[in-house]
Amino acid sequence: MNGSITSRGADIQSENFFAENMAVIAKRWPGLASRILNVKSGERVITELARNNQMTAVITTGNERLYVHSTYNPSSEAQRLAESIPYDQTFFLVLYGFGLGYYAENILPRLNKKCRLIVIEPDLELFAVALRSRNLRQVLLNDSIYITGGDASQVDQDLAALIHTTYLFTVSNMHFITLPYCRRLYYDFVRQTRERLFRQIHSMLFEIGNDVADTLTGLRQSFANLKTILRTPSLSSLKGAYDGKPAIIVSAGPSLNKNVDLLDRAKGKALILATDAVLKLLLKKGILPDAVLSVERGIETYNYFYRNVDIPREIVLVGLSVLVPEIYNYYPGKKLVVFRQGEALSEWIAGVMGAESLLKVGGSVAHLAFSLARHLGANPIIFVGQDLAFSPEGDTHGVGEYYGERVDVNKAEEYVPDYNGKLIPSTRIWKNFLTWFENEIAETNAICIDATEGGAYIQGTLIMKLNEALKKYAHRAIKPFYEVIPEDNCRTLERYELFKVLMKEQINKNNALSSKAIQAIKNSRRMQQMLALGGARSPKEIRRFQRMLELNDKHLVEIFQEPFLRAFIQTLVTITHFKINKLGIIDNPNKLEQSLRIQESTFQQIDGIIKVINNELELLYQQAIDVLNS
């Protein structure tokens, strides 16, 4: 009787723990919560009492029983590990393994104020057991912790999203810990996700490399295309327009010459999306793609691919808002203007112009084509000419008789695996493009087929010859793309009025944030003067200075989080954080003085940037009004 009551009581307590813990997880990490709820509980992971009466866990794999924690004192074991971490130089701490939570419990109180703990748990069955075994609300509610888990692709997606936040500012000071059970059971998972995290960070830093002048160029060219943007239909009206229909993305890789002639068989049976570099070749061969796509904003794009080219009106132009206006002004057919999803300035421009046309664009025109195919609901999505690597002879392109620049492949800066796992020469840029494709394909429901017949292996794709892919998927008639595109937008006047209001609002926001930058400059100078007079010599004075530094950092983050300004200052702010991170914990007058100088310089640059931007906005606003009223 008593045993039965005790068992029932334990079950009730277990479910209470689980409900309370899951309530926090569902609020903070809803994606992780849904994965946990889909975990099937079994006998593979069980709990036992350690000798000190704390809970430990056992994972059974085959005939082996592996303890997650000490069988004597789990908390003391976790404490010893926590004491070994170099907290003064760590701001991005990655812990592979949550276990029953003892390690996170011991690490969190020791973190410095800037540090974030990223916990990656590959065993969601173990995680679910932890949530049922202990009340972990205090750990889960801690603002300094981020938790993800599941299979490698799910974790990769979560980490990719994470570094697109202010967590990026901390990645210059990383530290990794892998718990023994993860090292033993999930070695490949740990290695793979760690490598891909580094690639994600590298790719992210690559993406934010534009300077202020370059960003202003994009802003000016978008405003020069304002009339086109206001008149063209939004992409939102085309979502799912080719649901279940095949799409072919034609790129200019060196393998294109192997199968380009087969594309003639796909016309009218698959949506053919051509990158701008292949347009002339396709037209020469009598192959009319459904659309040609462009992303590069230099005048060279117009001169190389569009100028004096007889383009049939049936081919739709799909381009970014930043293209030189000559392309849109002289293009004979229908147009779709696209904005970069995830890029602050592009999203802002889309907002003030009332354009519901955001897509993930990545770094290449083929990325835009892929995102468009996904948006249209195409399935399968077939890649042609997508080598992302040099040919064996060192060619970069395969557009008819043009093979691009021929290089010495023995001096290649990067290598990527081909279809058979053999490393072939590539470049850093192409490798970044490859990473983008692999991340996006992992989130794509459509079948993705690599029919390039050469080049890099794109993880997540099926390898197939183009001839086979066309036989299997391109055998039914589909509606031409130009017939699917609506006529000019009927909401032009409404969008014009919205544009005027939002432009004025942004100018006022910028002025307010400029005031914060000026205040931060004054704070930095005041503290430097106090230091020169002998201040910040005692621990109490240093703490007071630290609070002022934190206030300045708060101003910096607030300015950075303004979507419009972020596009202009993200490189500057990221570099500033990396410089300050290099100092470690600010715990002496010398480090404090260096930090203040860095902050003062940064805020001076930010204030100058805001003033330049607002002058530009005032000018562009008036020019746009004059054009629209003409």
N, C-alpha and C positions, 0 to 999 in steps of 0.2 A: 504493500500500500504506500508506504513512505517513499520507496524507490520510484513508484509510478508518479507520485506527486512531484518529486524532485525532477524527474525527466520532463514532465509536462511544464514545470516552471522554467526549466532551462530552454525548452523550445520556445516558450512565450518570450523569454528574455532575448533569445537569438533573433526572433522576428522583430522585436522592438528595436534592437540595435540596427538591424538591416534597414528598417523603415526610416529611422532617424538619420542614419548615415546617407542613405540614398536620397533623402530629401535635399541634403546639401549638394550632393553630386549632381542631381538633376538640375539644380539651379545654376551651378557654376560650370558644369561640363555636360550639357545635355546629350551630346553625341556619345560620350563614354557611358552615361547612364543607360542609354538604349542598348548598348552592347552588353552591359552587365546583365540586364534583364533577359537577354537572349541566351545567356550561358546555361547549359544543362548541368545541374549539380549531380554528382555521383560519388563514388568511393575513392576516386583518384587522389583527392586532397582531403585530409582529415586533420583534426586538432587533437593534441594531447597536452597534459599538464607537465611542465618542466619541474625540476626538483624544488624550485622556489615558489611553486604553485602558479606561476604565470603560464599563459597559453603559448604553445609552440605549434608548428604545423609540419605535416609530413606529406611529401609528394611521392606517390608510387608510380614508377615507370618500369614496366616489365616485372622483373623479379627484384628490383632495387627499391629501397625506401630511402628517400633523401630528406633530411631535416632542413627546414628553412631557417630556423633559429637554433640557438644553443638549447640543449636538453637540461642545462643546469640553471642558467640565468639569462634569458633572452635580452632583458633590458640592459644588463651590464655589458653584454657583448656589443649591443648597439652603441652604448656610450663610448666604449673604447674606439670604435670606428669613428664616431662623431668627433672625438677629441683629436683625431689624426688629420683632419681636414685643414688646409691653409686658408682660413676664412678671410684673412686680411688682404689676400690677393684674388679672391674668388667672388664673382658677381653673377655667374651663370653656372649653377651647380646641378649636374645631371646625375640622378640616382637610378640605376637600372635595378628595379625590384622594390616593391612596396612591402612584400611579406605580410606580416600582421600589424605593421605600422610602427614598430619599435624604433627603427632607424630614423624615419621622418620625425618622430616625436623627440628624439635626442638631437637631431640636426637643427630643427627650426629655431629653438631658443638661442642657438649659437650664431645664426646668420647675422652679418652686418646689415645695415638698413638698405643698402643697395642690392644685396644679393637676392636672387630668386632660386628656389629649389624646383627643379623639373623632375618629376618622378615618372618613370616609364615602366609599366608592369605588363610583361608579355603574357602572363598567365592569368586570364580573367577569372578562371575558376578559383584560383587561390585568392584573388582579390575579393571575390564574392564571399568566400569563407571568412576573410578578414572582416568584412563589413557585418557579418553575422556573429562574429566572435567577440568583438570589442566595441565600446563606444568611442568612435574616432572623430566625433564632431569638432573637437578643438583643433585637431590636425587639419581636417578638411576645410574648416572655416578660415584658416590662417591665410592672410592676403599674400604671403610670400611663397605659397606653394601652387604648383600647376601639375595636374595629374593627367596622364593619358595611358592608354593601353589597348590591347587587341592585337591584330595581326600587323605585319610590317607596313603594309600599304596604309592602313588606318592611322598608325602612329606617324608615318611620314606626312600624311595630310594634316594632322593636328600640329605637328612641329612646324610645317611650312606656314600655317596660319599664324602660329605663335610669333615667329620672327618677323612677321609683317606688322607687329605692334611695337611698343616701346621696349619690349624684351630685346630687340635688336641692339639697343644701346649697351647691353651688358655682355655681348658675345665675345668681346675682346679679352675677357678674363674668364675662361671656361675651366671647369674641373669635372672629371668623370669618375664615378664610382660604380662598380658592378658587383652586386652581391653574389656570394658563392653559388647559390642555386641557379641564378641567371647565367653565370659563366659556364656552369656544368650542363644545363639543359637547353639554354637558348643562345649559345655562342654565336651562331650565324645571324640570328636576329639582332643581337647587340652590335655586331660588326656592320651589318647592312644598314641599320637605322642610323648608326653613328656616322658612317661614311656619307649617307644621303643628307644628314643634317648639315655636315660641313659643305656639301655641294649646294644645299639650299641657301646657306649663309653667303657663300661665294656668289651665287646667282643673284641674290637680293642686293648685295653690295654693288654688283655689276649693273643692276637695273637703276640704282639711284645715283649713278655717276654724273648726271647732267649738271652743268653749272647754270648760274642765273641767266647769263646771256642766251644760252641755248634754250632754256625754258621760256624765256621771253619771246624768242623766235617762234616757238610753237604757239604761244598765246596770240601773237600778232597774226600768224597765218590762219588760225582758227577764226579770228574775227574777220579776216579778209574773205573767208568763205561763209560769212554769216547768212547772206541771202540764200545760198545753196542749202545750207543746213536748215533754215526755217521752212524752206519749200519742200524738201524731200521727205518721204514717209519715214516713220520711225521703225526700227527693227522689231519692236514689240508686236507690230501688226503681222509679222511673218513667222512668229514662233510656231514650230511644228508644221510648217507649210509643206515639207517633204518628209513627213513622218513615215519611217520604214522604207524610204526610197534610197538607192545607193548614191553616194557622192564620191567623186574622184578629185583629189588634190594634186595638181600637177606642179611640181617644183623643178628647179633648173640644175639639179645635181648631175654629176658626170654619167650616171647610169641611164639618164633619160633617153639617150639615143638608142638604147636597146629595145625599147617598146613604145616609143611615142606614136608610131604609125598605127598601133592598135586602137588608139583613142578614137579614131574615126568610127569604129564599130559601137562606141559607147554613146555617141551623140543621140539625144532624144530618149535614151534609156537609162542614163545616169546623169546626175548633176555634175557638170565639169567646172571646177573652180581652178582657174589658172593664175599662178603668180605672175606679176608683171614681166619678169625676165623671160618668160616662155611665150608671151603673146605673139610676137612676130613670127616665131618658128611655127606655132600652131596655125596662124593665118596663112603662112606660106604653104603649108601642107593641106590647106582647105579644111582645117578642123576649127569649128567655131565653138569656143567654150561658152558656158552659160554666163560666166562672170570673169572679170579680170580684177585682181586685188593689188592694192599698193599701200605701203605704210611709211616709206622714207620721205622726209619732207624737203629734201634738197631739190633744187631746180634740175639736177641731173636726172631725177626720176622722170620728169616731163621730157627732157631732151632725149634720153636714151630709149624710152619705152612708148611714148605717145606722140611726140611731135612728128608731123608729116606722115603719120601712119593712118591708112584708110581702115578705120574700125567700123564694122557693121553695127547698126543701131540695135541689133538683137542682143549684143553683149552688154551686160550690166556692169557698171563700174562700182566697186566696193572699196572705199578708201577711208583712211583716218581723217579727222577734221583738220589735221596739221599739214596736209599736202599743199604744195604751192597752188595758188588759185588758178593758174593756167590750166592745170589738169581738169578741174571741174568746169571751168568756163568754156573750154573748147571740146569737151567730150560730147559726142553726138547722141549717145544713148541714155537710158535711165541711170540714176545714180542712187547709191546708198552711202550715207556718211556715218561712220562708226567712231565711237569713243572708247578709250582704254578703261576697262573696268579694273579697279584697284589702283589706278593712278589718280592722285588727288586732283591735279589740275584738270585733267581730262574729264573727270566726273563733275567737277565744278562747272566747266564750260558746258557740258551736256545739260546740267541743271539750269543754268541761266538762259540757255537757248531752248529749253523745253523739249530736248531730244531724248526719247526713250530708246537709246541705241547703244547701250554699253555691252562690250564683249571683252573677254580675256584675250589680250593680243600677244603677250609675251614679247619676244625680241625680233621675230621674223615675220615676213608676209605669210609664210606657210602656217604659222601659229594662228594668224587671223583667219585664214581659210578653214582651219580645223575648228575654231570656235564658231564660225558661221555655220559650218556643216552641223555641228552639235545643236546650235540654236534652231536650225531648220528641222531638226529631228531626223536627219539622214541616218540610215543604217543599211548596210555597213558604210564605214568611211575608209576609202582606199587611198593609200599613198603611192605616188609615182614620182620618181626623180628626187626622192628625199634621202640622199646619201648621208649627209652630215659627216662626211669624211672625204679624203682625197681618193681619186682613182689610183690603181696601182702605178700608173704613169705619172701621178702627181697633178692631175687636172682637178680644177675646182668646179667646173660647170660642164654641162653636156647639151648645149643649145645649138643643134644643127652642127655647123662647122666651127662654132665658137666653144672652146674648151676652157675659157677663163685663163687665169694665171697658172702656169705650170711651175711647180715648186719641187725642191729636192725633198722627197718624203723621208729621207734619212735624218733630216733636221726638224722633223715635226715636233711641235710643242706639247701635243697631247695625243693619246691613243684611246680608241674605243673598241669594244668587241664587235666583230662582224657576226653574221648568222651562226657561224660555227664556233664562236667563242674566241677566235683568233684576233689579236689586237692589230688594228689598222690605224694609219696616221690620220689625225684630225687637227682641230684647233680648239683653243679655249672657248671661243665664241660658239662654235658648232656644238661643243660639249654642253655648254649652257642651254643651247636650243634643245638638245637631246634630253636633258634633265627636265625641261619644261614639258616636252611632249609626254614623257613617262609619267610625270605627276598628274597631268590632265587626263591621260588615257586611263589611269587608275580610277578616276572619278567618272568615267564615261560608260554609260550603259550600252552604247552601240558597239558592234563588232568593229574592231580596227584592223585593217589588213595592210601589211607592207608589201606592195607589189613593185617596189623599186628594183628588185633583182640585183642588189648590190649595196655596198655601203654599210653603215652601222646597224646593229641590231637595236631596235626600239622595243624596250621591255613592255609587254602588254599587247603586242601586235601578233597577228597570225601571219606567217610567211607564206606567200602564195605568188605564183607567176600571174602577171596581168591577164594573160589569155585565159587562165583558169578562173580568175575572179570575175571576168566579164561573162564567161559562160554560165557561171553559177548565179550571179546576181543581176547582171544588166541585160535582161531579156524582155522587159515590159516597157511600153511607152510611158513617158512621164511628161508633165506639162513644162514647157520652156520657162526659164526663170523670169525672163522679161515680161511674160504674161501674168506672172504671179505678183509682180511688184505693183502696188497701187500707184495711181496718178499723184500729182503734187499734193502736198499736205494741205488739208482744208482748215487747219488751225493756225495758219501763219500769223494772223493778226493777234490772236490770243497769246501766242508765244512771244510775239514782239513786245506786247505790254508787260508780260512777265519778265522779259529780259531787262527792261528799263528799271523796274523795281529792284530786282535782285542785284543788279550792278551797283546801284547806290548803296544798298545794304552792305555789300562787301567792302566798299571803300570806307564806310563808317567803322566796320569791324577792324579793318587794318589799322585805322588811326588809333583805336582803343588799345590794340596790342602793341603798337609802337610806343604808347605811353608806358606800358609794362616793361618794355625793353629799356627805356630811358631810366625808369626807377631801378631796375636791376644794375644798370651801369653805375648809378649813384651809390647803391648798396656796396658794390664791389670796391669802388674808390674809397668809401668811408672806412671799410674794413682794412684796406691796405694802409690808410693813414694811421689807423689805430695800431696796426702791427708795427709801423715805423716808429711809433712812440713807445714801443715795448709791450703792447697788449698781447693777449693770447699766450701767456707764459704758464698759467696755471690750468689744470684740467677743467675747472669751471669756466674760465674764459674761452678755452678751446671749444667747449660744448656750445657756448653762446655763438661763437663764430660758425660752428657747424650748422646751427639752426638758421643763420643768415644764408649760408650756402644752400641749404635745403630750400629756403624760400626762393632764392634765385633759380634753383633747379626746377621748382614748381612753375615759376614764370616761363622757363624755357619749354617745359613740357606743354604748358597751356598754349603757348604760341605755336609749337610744333603740331598740336592736335587740331589747329584750325586747318581744315582741308585745303583751302586755296593756298595758304602760305606754305604749307608743308612741301609742296612741289618745288618751291624755290630755296628752301633752307634745309631740306632733309640731309643733304650731303654735309653741310656745315655742322648741323647739330649732331649727326652721327660721329663725325671726326672729333668734335668737342668732347663727347662722352668717352670716346676711346682714349683721348689724351688724359682726361681726368682719371679714368679707370687705371691707366698706367701708373699713377701715383699710389694706387692702393687705398687703404683707409687713411683719411686725412686726420692724422693724430699728432702732428707737430707743426710749429710755426713755418718751417720751410715748405712743407707740402701745402699748407694753407695759402701761403703767398703765391705759390705756383698755380694753384687752383683758381685763386682770385684773378690772376692775370689772364688765364685762359678764358674765364667767364666774361671778364670785362671786354676782351677782344671780340668774343663771340657776339655779345649783345650789341656792341658797336656796329658790327657787320650786319646783324639782323635789322637794326634800326635803319641803317643805310639802305638795305635791300627793300624794306617796306616803303620807304619814301620813293625810291625809284619805281617800284611796282605801282604805287598809287598814282604817281604822275602819268605812268603809262596807261593805267586804267581810265583815268580822266580823259586822256587823248583818244584812246580807242572807243570809249563810250560816245564821245561827240562825233567821231568819224562814222561810227556805226549808225547813229541816229541820222546823220546827213545822208548816208547811202540808202537807208531804209525809207527815208522820206522822199527820196528823189524819184 
